[in-house]
């Protein structure tokens, strides 16, 4: 399986934690209480997003 890289944008929230968006995947947004958690959640969100696209016959 070919690996694909996606750029993620991290925004530190004033109340704590990090919001992560993936510009190449509209609507792909997640959150983590720590930077490590935010990045792990981003990987999972990207995997699920791409899986959903493929299930619907689309490509990322």
Secondary structure, 3 states (H helix, E strand, C coil): CCCCCCCCEEEECCCCCEEEECCCCCCCEEEECCHHHHHHHHHHHHHHHHHHHHHCCCCC
